[in-house]
């Protein structure tokens, strides 16, 4: 009888162990559901964007141009086009507008030249291309994509990048005189910065009051904040599940010595990976480079299991702030979730999804 009871208990134990093994082989996951079959998000720069400094007419101009740009890319995605085509087409609209610090609206360097940077990345292959310091290419984002697809390199700069553009003989890569990029607002912005710089040099002992004066000028002038923060960018997810990201900028007003910011740096200004997300940054580039902002967001998702919102919040509102950096990002994960996170008073931004829903914003709301 004892032997029988022992065998029965042993069989029960074996049965329970089998069930336990079965359970561990098929764990329950909390995998996010697909929220959008395709989606697109853009930014037009972050900085001291305050409603009290914006006229109703200028506010409407920004709203209309942001809507026009994102609808261009959305139409491509809706018709089954690629995320790369959507990103390029969308950014070209903003590059052609004098409202933004990229392409036609680029700010001036210390030497009175318009010097442009851009980057592009494909989340499916992790291939990327970028250009820095170009002066004769109407749409730098298209040249950045060509560096990715038509060269063995990732980043080309200065005269070499301009020479590469001419050698392509591609009608989509339009070569223009540097004077094409001239706008009166940007030129006046350079003059104001130069004047303040001269005053600060002449009165070094009054450094704090001069800094206050510069801050007041920035708050008063909606164009002046682009001296540090103006950039455009786009991230898109297509129906095939591929993510692409791109960023384009004129850099900082009064930049010297061939300064290059984060926009053409893969991992800082732009990053895309189908496993995680795509990111385009805008802000004080030196800090975004040091923090590798765009890649860090992806890495937090891949290695720490954070959601897109958690990752962008951690980087923009915590890690970047601790460094002293200001700016923001637009980001999109492979489920169609969108994040538009910034730690400045405002960021020009817009998003659309597969339900044709359009959201446009400028101020911190």
C-alpha positions as CSV (number, residue, x, y, z in Angstrom):
1,X,0.0,0.0,0.0
2,X,2.8,2.4,0.9
3,X,4.5,1.5,-2.4
4,X,1.3,2.4,-4.3
5,X,0.9,5.7,-2.5
6,X,4.6,6.6,-3.3
7,X,4.1,5.8,-7.0
8,X,0.9,7.9,-7.1
9,X,2.6,10.9,-5.5
10,X,5.5,10.5,-8.0
11,X,3.2,10.5,-11.0
12,X,1.4,13.7,-9.7
13,X,4.8,15.4,-9.2
14,X,5.9,14.5,-12.8
15,X,2.6,15.7,-14.2
16,X,2.9,19.1,-12.4
17,X,6.5,19.4,-13.6
18,X,5.3,18.8,-17.2
19,X,2.7,21.5,-16.9
20,X,5.2,23.9,-15.4
21,X,7.5,23.2,-18.3
22,X,4.7,23.8,-20.7
23,X,3.9,27.2,-19.1
24,X,7.5,28.4,-19.2
25,X,7.8,27.5,-22.9
26,X,4.9,29.8,-23.9
27,X,5.3,32.9,-21.7
28,X,2.6,35.6,-21.7
29,X,3.9,38.8,-23.3
30,X,2.6,42.4,-23.1
31,X,3.7,43.2,-26.7
32,X,2.2,46.5,-27.8
33,X,-0.5,46.3,-30.5
34,X,-0.1,48.0,-33.9
35,X,-1.7,51.4,-33.5
36,X,-1.3,52.6,-37.1
37,X,-0.5,50.8,-40.4
38,X,1.5,53.8,-41.4
39,X,2.3,57.2,-39.8
40,X,4.4,60.3,-40.2
41,X,5.7,63.0,-37.9
42,X,7.6,66.2,-38.5
43,X,9.3,69.1,-36.7
44,X,10.3,72.6,-37.9
45,X,12.6,73.5,-35.1
46,X,12.4,74.1,-31.3
47,X,13.2,77.1,-29.2
48,X,11.6,80.2,-27.7
49,X,8.4,79.9,-29.6
50,X,5.8,81.9,-27.6
51,X,2.3,82.8,-28.6
52,X,2.7,86.4,-27.4
53,X,5.6,86.9,-29.8
54,X,3.7,85.5,-32.8
55,X,1.4,87.5,-35.0
56,X,-1.8,85.8,-36.2
57,X,-0.6,86.0,-39.8
58,X,2.8,84.4,-39.0
59,X,1.1,81.7,-36.9
60,X,-1.2,80.9,-39.8
61,X,1.8,80.7,-42.2
62,X,3.5,78.2,-40.0
63,X,0.4,76.1,-39.5
64,X,-0.3,76.0,-43.2
65,X,3.2,75.1,-44.2
66,X,3.5,72.4,-41.6
67,X,0.2,70.9,-42.8
68,X,1.3,71.1,-46.4
69,X,4.6,69.4,-45.7
70,X,3.2,66.5,-43.7
71,X,0.3,65.9,-46.1
72,X,2.8,65.5,-48.9
73,X,4.5,62.6,-47.2
74,X,1.2,61.2,-45.9
75,X,-0.2,60.9,-49.4
76,X,2.9,58.9,-50.5
77,X,2.4,56.5,-47.5
78,X,-1.3,56.2,-48.0
79,X,-0.8,55.2,-51.6
80,X,1.7,52.4,-50.6
81,X,4.9,54.4,-51.1
82,X,8.1,54.0,-49.1
83,X,8.9,55.8,-45.9
84,X,12.1,57.0,-47.5
85,X,10.2,58.7,-50.4
86,X,7.8,60.2,-47.8
87,X,10.6,61.6,-45.6
88,X,12.5,63.2,-48.6
89,X,9.4,64.7,-50.1
90,X,8.1,66.2,-46.8
91,X,11.5,67.7,-45.9
92,X,11.9,69.2,-49.4
93,X,8.7,71.2,-48.8
94,X,10.1,72.7,-45.6
95,X,13.5,73.3,-47.2
96,X,11.8,75.3,-50.0
97,X,10.1,77.6,-47.4
98,X,11.8,80.7,-45.9
99,X,9.9,80.0,-42.7
100,X,12.4,77.3,-41.5
101,X,16.1,77.3,-40.9
102,X,16.9,74.9,-43.7
103,X,17.3,75.3,-47.5
104,X,15.7,78.6,-48.6
105,X,15.3,79.8,-45.0
106,X,18.8,78.9,-43.8
107,X,20.6,81.3,-41.4
108,X,23.9,82.9,-42.2
109,X,27.4,82.0,-40.9
110,X,29.8,84.6,-39.4
111,X,31.2,85.1,-42.9
112,X,27.7,85.8,-44.4
113,X,27.4,82.5,-46.2
114,X,24.5,80.0,-46.1
115,X,26.0,76.6,-45.1
116,X,23.7,73.6,-45.0
117,X,23.7,70.2,-43.3
118,X,21.4,67.2,-43.7
119,X,21.2,63.5,-42.9
120,X,19.0,60.5,-43.9
121,X,18.7,56.9,-42.5
122,X,16.9,53.8,-43.6
123,X,15.6,51.7,-40.6
124,X,15.4,48.5,-42.6
125,X,19.1,48.3,-43.6
126,X,20.6,50.8,-41.1
127,X,22.2,52.4,-44.1
128,X,22.7,56.2,-43.8
129,X,23.9,59.3,-45.6
130,X,24.7,62.8,-44.6
131,X,26.2,66.1,-45.9
132,X,27.7,69.0,-44.0
133,X,28.7,72.5,-45.0
134,X,27.1,72.4,-48.5
135,X,26.5,75.8,-50.2
136,X,25.2,75.1,-53.7
137,X,22.5,72.3,-53.3
138,X,18.9,73.5,-53.2
139,X,17.6,70.5,-51.3
140,X,20.3,69.0,-49.0
141,X,18.0,66.2,-47.8
142,X,18.0,64.7,-51.3
143,X,21.8,64.9,-51.5
144,X,22.1,63.2,-48.1
145,X,19.9,60.3,-49.4
146,X,22.1,60.1,-52.5
147,X,25.2,59.8,-50.3
148,X,23.4,56.8,-48.7
149,X,22.4,55.1,-51.9
150,X,25.0,56.2,-54.5
151,X,28.3,56.2,-52.5
152,X,30.2,54.0,-50.2
153,X,30.4,56.7,-47.6
154,X,28.1,58.1,-44.8
155,X,29.2,61.7,-44.4
156,X,30.5,64.1,-47.0
157,X,31.4,67.7,-46.2
158,X,32.1,71.2,-47.7
159,X,33.5,71.5,-51.2
160,X,33.6,67.7,-51.6
161,X,29.9,67.3,-50.9
162,X,29.1,70.1,-53.4
163,X,31.4,68.4,-56.0
164,X,29.6,65.1,-55.4
165,X,26.3,66.8,-56.0
166,X,27.5,68.2,-59.3
167,X,29.0,64.9,-60.4
168,X,25.7,63.1,-59.9
169,X,24.1,65.1,-62.7
170,X,20.7,64.1,-61.2
171,X,17.8,66.5,-62.0
172,X,16.5,65.9,-58.5
173,X,19.7,67.4,-57.1
174,X,19.4,71.0,-58.2
175,X,22.6,73.1,-58.1
176,X,22.0,76.8,-57.2
177,X,24.0,79.9,-56.4
178,X,24.5,80.5,-52.7
179,X,22.6,83.7,-53.2
180,X,19.4,81.6,-53.7
181,X,19.3,81.0,-49.9
182,X,19.4,84.7,-49.0
183,X,16.4,86.0,-47.1
184,X,16.2,89.5,-45.6
185,X,15.0,88.2,-42.2
186,X,18.0,85.8,-41.8
187,X,20.5,88.4,-42.9
188,X,19.1,91.0,-40.4
189,X,19.2,88.3,-37.8
190,X,23.0,87.9,-38.5
191,X,23.5,91.6,-38.2
192,X,21.7,91.8,-34.8
193,X,23.8,88.9,-33.5
194,X,27.0,90.6,-34.7
195,X,26.0,93.8,-33.1
196,X,25.3,92.2,-29.8
197,X,28.5,90.2,-30.1
198,X,30.5,93.4,-30.6
199,X,28.8,95.0,-27.6
200,X,29.6,92.1,-25.4
201,X,33.2,92.1,-26.6
202,X,33.5,95.8,-25.8
203,X,31.9,95.4,-22.3
204,X,33.3,92.1,-21.0
205,X,33.0,93.4,-17.5
206,X,29.2,93.5,-17.9
207,X,28.8,90.0,-19.0
208,X,25.6,89.2,-17.1
209,X,23.7,92.2,-18.3
210,X,24.7,91.5,-21.8
211,X,23.5,88.0,-21.6
212,X,20.2,89.3,-20.3
213,X,20.0,91.6,-23.3
214,X,20.6,88.8,-25.7
215,X,17.9,86.7,-23.9
216,X,15.4,89.6,-24.2
217,X,16.2,89.9,-27.9
218,X,15.6,86.2,-28.4
219,X,12.2,86.4,-26.6
220,X,11.1,89.4,-28.7
221,X,12.2,88.1,-32.1
222,X,10.5,84.9,-33.4
223,X,13.3,84.4,-35.9
224,X,16.2,85.0,-33.5
225,X,15.8,81.7,-31.7
226,X,16.8,79.9,-34.9
227,X,20.3,81.1,-34.2
228,X,20.6,78.0,-32.0
229,X,17.5,75.8,-32.5
230,X,16.2,75.9,-36.1
231,X,16.1,72.6,-37.9
232,X,13.5,70.6,-39.9
233,X,13.0,66.8,-39.7
234,X,10.7,64.0,-40.5
235,X,10.2,60.3,-39.5
236,X,7.8,58.0,-41.4
237,X,6.5,54.4,-41.1
238,X,5.2,52.8,-44.3
239,X,2.8,49.9,-44.9
240,X,5.7,47.5,-45.2
241,X,6.8,48.3,-41.7
242,X,9.9,50.2,-42.7
243,X,11.0,53.3,-40.9
244,X,13.0,56.2,-42.3
245,X,14.2,59.4,-40.8
246,X,15.8,62.6,-42.0
247,X,16.9,66.0,-40.7
248,X,18.0,69.2,-42.5
249,X,19.3,72.6,-41.2
250,X,21.2,75.8,-41.9
251,X,22.9,75.4,-38.5
252,X,23.5,78.3,-36.1
253,X,23.5,82.0,-37.0
254,X,27.0,83.4,-36.9
255,X,28.6,80.0,-36.7
256,X,32.4,80.1,-37.2
257,X,35.4,77.9,-38.1
258,X,33.2,75.4,-40.1
259,X,31.1,74.5,-37.1
260,X,29.0,71.4,-37.6
261,X,26.1,70.6,-35.3
262,X,24.1,67.4,-34.7
263,X,21.8,67.4,-37.8
264,X,24.3,65.6,-40.1
265,X,25.5,63.3,-37.3
266,X,23.9,59.8,-37.4
267,X,22.9,58.9,-33.9
268,X,22.7,62.5,-32.8
269,X,20.4,64.3,-35.2
270,X,18.9,61.4,-37.0
271,X,18.5,57.6,-36.4
272,X,16.2,54.9,-37.7
273,X,15.9,51.2,-36.8
274,X,12.9,49.0,-37.7
275,X,13.4,47.1,-34.5
276,X,12.8,50.1,-32.4
277,X,12.0,53.6,-33.8
278,X,13.0,56.5,-36.0
279,X,14.1,59.9,-34.5
280,X,14.8,63.4,-35.8
281,X,16.3,66.0,-33.4
282,X,16.3,69.8,-33.1
283,X,18.1,71.8,-30.5
284,X,21.5,73.0,-29.3
285,X,23.5,70.6,-31.4
286,X,26.6,70.4,-29.2
287,X,24.6,68.8,-26.5
288,X,22.7,66.5,-28.8
289,X,26.1,65.2,-30.1
290,X,27.5,64.7,-26.6
291,X,24.3,62.8,-25.6
292,X,23.9,60.9,-28.9
293,X,20.2,61.7,-28.4
294,X,18.6,60.0,-31.4
295,X,20.5,56.7,-30.9
296,X,20.1,56.8,-27.1
297,X,16.3,56.8,-27.5
298,X,16.5,53.7,-29.7
299,X,19.0,52.0,-27.3
300,X,16.7,52.6,-24.3
301,X,13.9,50.8,-26.2
302,X,16.0,48.0,-27.4
303,X,18.1,47.2,-24.3
304,X,15.9,48.5,-21.4
305,X,12.5,47.6,-22.9
306,X,11.2,51.2,-22.6
307,X,8.2,52.4,-24.7
308,X,8.8,55.2,-27.2
309,X,7.2,57.7,-24.9
310,X,9.3,56.6,-21.9
311,X,12.5,56.7,-23.9
312,X,12.0,60.2,-25.4
313,X,11.0,61.5,-22.0
314,X,14.0,60.0,-20.3
315,X,16.4,61.5,-22.8
316,X,14.8,64.9,-23.5
317,X,13.4,65.8,-20.0
318,X,16.1,64.1,-17.9
319,X,19.4,63.2,-19.5
320,X,19.7,66.1,-21.8
321,X,18.5,68.6,-19.2
322,X,21.2,67.4,-16.8
323,X,23.8,68.2,-19.4
324,X,22.4,71.6,-19.9
325,X,21.0,70.9,-23.4
326,X,17.7,72.3,-24.8
327,X,15.6,71.2,-27.8
328,X,13.4,68.3,-28.8
329,X,12.7,65.3,-31.0
330,X,10.0,63.8,-33.1
331,X,10.0,60.0,-33.0
332,X,7.9,57.1,-34.4
333,X,8.1,53.4,-33.4
334,X,7.4,50.3,-35.5
335,X,3.9,50.1,-34.1
336,X,2.9,53.5,-35.3
337,X,3.2,55.3,-31.9
338,X,4.3,58.9,-32.1
339,X,6.2,61.1,-29.7
340,X,6.9,64.8,-30.0
341,X,8.9,65.7,-26.9
342,X,10.7,69.0,-26.2
343,X,12.1,70.9,-23.2
344,X,11.9,74.4,-24.8
345,X,8.9,76.8,-24.7
346,X,7.8,75.5,-28.1
347,X,8.5,73.3,-31.1
348,X,7.0,73.5,-34.6
349,X,5.5,70.0,-35.2
350,X,2.8,67.9,-36.9
351,X,1.7,64.3,-37.1
352,X,-0.6,62.2,-39.3
353,X,-1.7,58.5,-39.1
354,X,-3.6,56.0,-41.3
355,X,-6.9,57.5,-40.1
356,X,-6.0,60.8,-41.8
357,X,-5.9,62.5,-38.4
358,X,-3.8,65.7,-38.5
359,X,-2.3,67.3,-35.4
360,X,-0.3,70.6,-35.8
361,X,1.3,72.3,-32.8
362,X,3.8,75.1,-32.0
363,X,3.6,75.9,-28.3
364,X,3.9,73.8,-25.2
365,X,0.3,72.8,-24.5
